[in-house]
Structures are given as C-alpha cells and as structure tokens.
Amino acid sequence: MHSKITLILYHGGHLKRYDNGMMEYLGGDLCIWENFQTGYLTKLILEYLVKRCIRYHNIESIWWFDLDNGKFIELLNDEDIKDMCISAIHHNHEVHVYFTHQISVPKIVAPPSP
C-alpha cells in the first residue's frame, strides 16, 4: 500500500545560491496537490502537475527541500523521487517542491529587404 502525501509546488521563481553554499527560492507562486499516492509519482508526473498550475511550460530543473539536511536537492530521476517521498512521509506527509523555468525568448525575424 502506498502512502498519500501533499505536494506543495513552487513555480515561477528562481533559486539563488549564496557564497556560503546556501540556497533560497525567490519569487513565484505555489499550488498544492493533496492526497497524492506516492506509488504513482514520477518526475514526468511532477512536470505535468506544475504545468497544470501555471503558464510556464519550459521546466529547467526541479528541486525539493530536505528538512533532515536543511538543503535543496535536485530531482534528477525517479530514484530521487522515492527518497523525497520517504522524507515526506516522515515529515507530516508533506513535501515542498521547487521548479525553475527557462525563459522563452522570442525569435525576431527581420522582414526581407525590398
């Protein structure tokens, strides 16, 4: 049986890394998904959930905050998702997940010269 967790998804902001190695997420908004089955959670599902919350579609990276170590950990694969879910279960069935986004720069095409 899989546990249920609450996903608190922060999006539209950015991570700032300080000289001492600490990181902070600045700006953006959040959305919450409650009672999510941990057995079905993958990196692809996380990307889908945050895209349903926001207008940003270019996800650059996904991080979660590890309360045990007091630091941000980048989610690179589904094994990282399992570690995040285990931590969430031990912390009130809740986890904070942070998304950074690539900035979409429009391509300007000059009209042909007459």
N, C-alpha and C positions, 0 to 999 in steps of 0.2 A: 504494500500500500504506500502510495506517495503522499507526502505532506503537502499542505497548501501554504503558500507564502503570499505576502503583499509586496508588490514591486513598486517602488517609488522611483519614477523615471524623470530625470532632469535632462532638459534639452534646450538647445538654442543658446547656451552659454559656452564658456571655454575654460580649459584648465590652465592655471598659471603655476609655473614651477619657480620657487624661490631659490636663492643662492644656498640656503641650508638644506635643500633637497625636499622640503615640504611642498605640498601642492594644495591648491584651493580652486574650487569651481566657482566661476564668477558669472553673474547674469543668468539669463534664460528663464524658463518656466518649468513646471513639473506637471505630471499626470500620474495617477495612481491606479494600479490594477490589483484588485483584491482577490483572494482565494484562488490563486493560480497554482495548478498542480505542478509540482517540481519535476515529475517524471516526463512532462511534455515540453519542458523549457529547453530551448537551444538558442544559439547565437542568432540564427536566422529568425526565430520567433521573436526574440527581443527587438531586432531591427524592424520587424513587421509591426509590433506593438507601438513603438515610438513613432513610426510613420503614420499610424492612425491618430496619434495625438497632435501632430504638428504639420507644418508646411515644408519642413526640411526633408529632403529625400537623399541627400548625399552624406552618408554617415562616414566619418573619418575614423573614429575609434569609440570603443565602449569600455568604461571603467566602472568598478564598484568600490565602495568604501568598506574596507575590512576593519570592523570595530575591535577585533582582537589585537591587531597590529597598529591601528591608528594610521593607516595609509591607503592610498588609492592603488588598486590592482587592475591592470588592463585585462580585459576578457579577449583572449586570442582564439580559444577553441571551446568545444563542448566540455572538455575536462575541467576547464576553468569555471564553467557554469555549474558543474557539480560541486566544486569547492565553495562557490558563492552560495548555493542553496543550502549546503550543510551549515555554513555560518549563519544564514538567515534563520534556520530552524532553532539555532542556539541563541538567537537574539530576537525574541518575540515574534518569530516567523515573519520578519520584515528585512528588506534589503534596499539600499539606496544605490541606484544605477545611473551613471552619468554618460551622456553622449556628446561627442564633439562632431562638428559638421564641417565639411569642405564648403568653402564659399564658391558659389556658382558665378563665374564671371562671364557676362555675355560676350559673344564674339561679334565684333563690329566689322562688317564687310563694306568696303568703300564701293560706291556705285562705279560702273565702268565709265572711263572718260569718253566724252563725246568725240 
